């Protein structure tokens, strides 16, 4: 599993570039129910890579039932990468690593 280049953004953590991506359009469960928003992160290096899949524990802003405005910023992505590495994620290879990172929900 790799992250598409189109629509992804980059962030640098400790001199390593990472690419992160949130789906442009929600899945059916993310739009119609309260399935959480997810972000995928991977290192921009040559060779094998492992994808970090982060469950944000908040519904998407385009959710039909409870829309809201919660933004994911590069600073949050940096913190997610640092926490995942501390929890044992190895960006240079291996299976996808899953992690929860609950966001505070902003009032709409």
C-alpha positions as CSV (number, residue, x, y, z in Angstrom):
1,X,0.0,0.0,0.0
2,X,1.4,3.4,-1.0
3,X,0.1,6.9,-0.7
4,X,-0.9,8.6,-4.0
5,X,1.3,11.5,-5.0
6,X,-1.7,13.5,-6.2
7,X,-3.4,15.2,-3.3
8,X,-0.8,14.3,-0.7
9,X,1.2,16.8,1.3
10,X,4.7,16.7,2.8
11,X,6.0,17.4,6.2
12,X,9.5,17.0,7.6
13,X,10.2,15.3,11.0
14,X,13.8,15.2,12.2
15,X,15.3,15.7,8.7
16,X,13.1,13.0,7.2
17,X,10.3,13.9,4.7
18,X,7.0,12.2,5.1
19,X,4.0,12.3,2.8
20,X,0.5,12.3,4.2
21,X,-3.0,12.0,2.6
22,X,-6.6,12.2,3.6
23,X,-9.2,10.8,1.1
24,X,-10.7,13.6,-1.0
25,X,-14.1,12.0,-0.9
26,X,-15.4,10.0,2.0
27,X,-16.3,6.3,1.9
28,X,-19.9,5.5,2.3
29,X,-19.5,4.7,6.0
30,X,-17.6,7.9,6.6
31,X,-20.3,10.0,4.9
32,X,-23.5,8.2,6.1
33,X,-22.5,7.0,9.5
34,X,-19.9,8.0,12.1
35,X,-17.0,6.0,10.8
36,X,-13.9,7.9,11.7
37,X,-11.7,10.0,9.5
38,X,-8.3,8.5,8.8
39,X,-4.9,9.8,7.6
40,X,-2.2,7.8,5.9
41,X,1.5,8.7,6.4
42,X,4.6,7.3,4.9
43,X,8.3,8.2,4.6
44,X,9.5,9.7,1.3
45,X,12.5,7.4,1.0
46,X,13.8,4.9,-1.5
47,X,13.2,1.2,-0.8
48,X,10.6,-0.5,1.3
49,X,8.3,1.7,3.3
50,X,5.6,1.1,6.0
51,X,2.4,3.1,6.0
52,X,1.1,4.6,9.2
53,X,-2.7,4.6,9.3
54,X,-4.0,7.0,11.9
55,X,-7.6,6.8,13.2
56,X,-8.5,10.4,14.2
57,X,-11.6,9.3,16.3
58,X,-13.7,12.1,14.8
59,X,-16.1,12.0,11.9
60,X,-15.3,13.9,8.6
61,X,-16.4,17.5,8.0
62,X,-18.5,16.2,5.1
63,X,-20.4,13.6,7.3
64,X,-24.1,13.6,6.7
65,X,-25.2,13.2,10.3
66,X,-22.8,15.4,12.3
67,X,-20.7,17.7,10.1
68,X,-18.1,19.9,11.8
69,X,-14.9,21.8,11.1
70,X,-11.8,20.0,12.5
71,X,-8.6,20.7,10.6
72,X,-5.6,18.5,10.3
73,X,-2.4,20.6,10.3
74,X,1.2,19.8,9.5
75,X,2.0,20.2,13.2
76,X,-0.5,17.5,14.1
77,X,1.0,15.2,11.5
78,X,4.5,15.8,13.0
79,X,3.2,14.9,16.4
80,X,1.5,11.7,15.0
81,X,4.8,10.6,13.4
82,X,6.7,11.2,16.6
83,X,4.2,9.3,18.7
84,X,4.1,6.4,16.2
85,X,7.8,6.1,16.2
86,X,7.8,6.1,20.0
87,X,5.2,3.3,19.9
88,X,7.3,1.2,17.6
89,X,6.5,2.2,14.0
90,X,9.4,1.6,11.7
91,X,8.9,3.8,8.6
92,X,11.5,1.9,6.6
93,X,9.5,-1.3,6.1
94,X,7.1,-3.7,7.4
95,X,3.3,-4.1,7.6
96,X,1.0,-1.1,7.9
97,X,1.0,0.4,11.4
98,X,-2.3,1.4,12.9
99,X,-2.6,4.1,15.6
100,X,-5.4,6.1,17.2
101,X,-5.0,9.9,17.6
102,X,-8.2,11.4,19.0
103,X,-8.7,15.0,17.8
104,X,-10.7,17.6,19.7
105,X,-13.9,18.3,17.8
106,X,-14.5,22.0,17.0
107,X,-18.0,23.4,17.3
108,X,-19.8,23.9,14.0
